[in-house]
Amino acid sequence: MRHADNRKVWRNLRDMFPHPYTEAHAEAWLARVATVPAPEGIYAIEVEGEAAGTIAIHRRDDVERLSAEVGYWLAEPYWGRGIVTAALRALTAAAFRKTDLIRLFAPVFAWNPGSMRVLEKAGYRREAVLAKSAVKDGAVIDQVIYAVTRDPEGPYTPAP
């Protein structure tokens, strides 16, 4: 809760992540994710024995069923240490090794170059800018889409 209740963290996440982040929010989150078995695709980022963030993968559905959105956040005291880059590399490798997913993507608010660098260092490529596609913190902003595919050099084979 202490790390999640940070405006700088909240400003770069979807609105489903509340601010201020209260004890009730933390309890509701833990009730959702601390189940047996744990929800697939949601992981804590632990640093120095402390929960310091989250990384998650959310599979899409319908025609995008082989794609998943990746999201993450890390406590501000740990920014700039390569922690999220390492977590994203591990999550990406596991997703392609253990699932049938062929594409992972992440939308990033245009004002967040740090997250763009994380994605690039983890092997994701900038695909598009969605102009004025989000509203956050009272502003209409662009989103930048980064993605990686299972076999970026392989041929595309359409279904028969």
C-alpha positions as CSV (number, residue, x, y, z in Angstrom):
1,M,0.0,0.0,0.0
2,R,2.8,2.4,0.9
3,H,4.4,2.1,-2.6
4,A,1.1,2.0,-4.5
5,D,-0.1,5.3,-2.9
6,N,2.2,7.5,-5.1
7,R,0.8,10.0,-7.6
8,K,3.8,9.5,-9.9
9,V,3.0,5.8,-10.1
10,W,-0.7,6.4,-10.5
11,R,-0.2,9.0,-13.3
12,N,1.3,6.3,-15.6
13,L,-1.4,3.6,-15.0
14,R,-4.9,3.0,-16.2
15,D,-7.6,4.6,-14.0
16,M,-8.6,1.2,-12.6
17,F,-5.5,1.7,-10.3
18,P,-6.9,4.1,-7.7
19,H,-5.4,7.3,-6.2
20,P,-5.2,7.8,-3.4
21,Y,-4.5,4.1,-2.8
22,T,-6.0,3.2,0.5
23,E,-5.8,0.2,2.8
24,A,-9.3,-0.9,1.5
25,H,-7.8,-0.9,-2.1
26,A,-4.9,-3.0,-0.9
27,E,-7.2,-5.5,0.9
28,A,-9.4,-5.8,-2.2
29,W,-6.4,-6.4,-4.5
30,L,-5.0,-9.0,-2.1
31,A,-8.3,-10.7,-1.9
32,R,-8.4,-11.0,-5.7
33,V,-4.8,-12.1,-6.3
34,A,-3.9,-14.1,-3.1
35,T,-6.0,-17.0,-4.0
36,V,-5.2,-20.7,-4.5
37,P,-4.5,-21.2,-7.3
38,A,-3.2,-17.7,-8.0
39,P,-4.6,-15.9,-11.0
40,E,-2.6,-16.6,-14.1
41,G,-0.5,-13.7,-15.4
42,I,-0.4,-11.5,-12.3
43,Y,3.0,-11.4,-10.5
44,A,4.5,-9.4,-7.6
45,I,7.8,-7.7,-8.2
46,E,9.9,-8.3,-5.1
47,V,12.9,-6.2,-4.3
48,E,15.1,-6.7,-1.2
49,G,12.4,-9.0,0.3
50,E,9.6,-6.4,-0.1
51,A,6.7,-6.2,-2.5
52,A,7.7,-3.3,-4.7
53,G,5.4,-3.5,-7.7
54,T,3.4,-5.7,-10.0
55,I,3.8,-7.0,-13.5
56,A,0.8,-8.6,-15.4
57,I,-0.3,-10.0,-18.6
58,H,-3.9,-9.8,-19.8
59,R,-5.0,-12.0,-22.6
60,R,-7.3,-10.4,-25.1
61,D,-10.3,-12.2,-26.6
62,D,-12.2,-12.7,-29.9
63,V,-9.9,-12.1,-32.9
64,E,-7.1,-10.9,-30.6
65,R,-7.2,-14.1,-28.5
66,L,-3.5,-14.8,-29.3
67,S,-2.4,-11.4,-28.1
68,A,-2.0,-10.1,-24.6
69,E,-1.5,-6.7,-23.0
70,V,1.4,-6.3,-20.6
71,G,1.4,-3.8,-17.7
72,Y,3.6,-3.1,-14.8
73,W,4.5,-0.6,-12.1
74,L,7.4,-0.3,-9.7
75,A,7.8,1.7,-6.5
76,E,9.5,5.0,-7.1
77,P,12.6,4.3,-4.9
78,Y,13.5,1.4,-7.2
79,W,13.2,3.3,-10.5
80,G,16.2,3.3,-12.9
81,R,17.8,0.0,-11.6
82,G,16.7,-2.3,-14.5
83,I,14.3,-4.2,-12.2
84,V,11.3,-3.9,-14.5
85,T,13.3,-4.6,-17.6
86,A,14.5,-7.9,-16.0
87,A,10.9,-8.7,-14.9
88,L,9.5,-7.9,-18.4
89,R,12.2,-10.0,-20.1
90,A,11.3,-13.0,-17.8
91,L,7.5,-12.5,-18.3
92,T,7.9,-12.3,-22.1
93,A,10.0,-15.4,-22.3
94,A,7.7,-17.4,-20.0
95,A,4.6,-16.2,-22.0
96,F,6.0,-17.4,-25.3
97,R,7.3,-20.7,-23.7
98,K,4.2,-21.6,-21.7
99,T,1.3,-20.3,-23.7
100,D,0.0,-20.1,-27.3
101,L,0.3,-16.3,-27.4
102,I,2.0,-14.9,-30.4
103,R,2.0,-11.2,-29.6
104,L,2.5,-9.1,-26.4
105,F,1.9,-5.4,-26.5
106,A,2.0,-2.4,-24.1
107,P,0.4,1.0,-24.5
108,V,2.5,3.8,-22.9
109,F,1.4,7.3,-22.2
110,A,3.5,9.7,-24.4
111,W,4.8,11.5,-21.3
112,N,6.5,8.4,-20.0
113,P,9.8,7.9,-21.8
114,G,11.2,5.8,-18.9
115,S,8.6,3.1,-19.6
116,M,9.4,3.3,-23.3
117,R,13.0,2.6,-22.6
118,V,12.1,-0.4,-20.4
119,L,10.1,-1.9,-23.3
120,E,12.9,-1.2,-25.9
121,K,15.5,-2.8,-23.6
122,A,13.3,-5.8,-23.2
123,G,13.1,-6.3,-27.0
124,Y,9.7,-4.6,-27.7
125,R,9.4,-2.4,-30.8
126,R,7.5,0.8,-31.2
127,E,4.6,0.1,-33.5
128,A,2.3,3.1,-33.4
129,V,1.2,6.4,-31.8
130,L,-2.5,6.6,-31.0
131,A,-3.1,10.3,-31.2
132,K,-5.2,11.8,-28.4
133,S,-6.4,8.3,-27.4
134,A,-6.4,8.5,-23.6
135,V,-7.6,10.8,-20.9
136,K,-5.4,10.8,-17.8
137,D,-5.0,13.3,-14.9
138,G,-7.2,15.8,-16.7
139,A,-5.3,15.7,-20.0
140,V,-6.0,14.2,-23.4
141,I,-2.8,12.4,-24.4
142,D,-1.2,10.2,-27.0
143,Q,-0.5,6.5,-26.3
144,V,2.6,4.8,-27.8
145,I,2.2,1.1,-28.6
146,Y,5.1,-1.2,-28.2
147,A,4.9,-4.9,-29.1
148,V,6.9,-8.1,-29.5
149,T,5.9,-11.2,-31.3
150,R,6.9,-14.8,-30.8
151,D,8.8,-15.1,-34.0
152,P,9.5,-11.5,-35.3
153,E,11.4,-12.7,-38.3
154,G,9.2,-15.7,-39.2
155,P,6.8,-15.7,-42.1
156,Y,3.1,-14.8,-41.7
157,T,0.8,-17.7,-42.5
158,P,-2.8,-16.8,-42.9
159,A,-5.4,-19.3,-41.9
160,P,-6.9,-21.3,-44.9
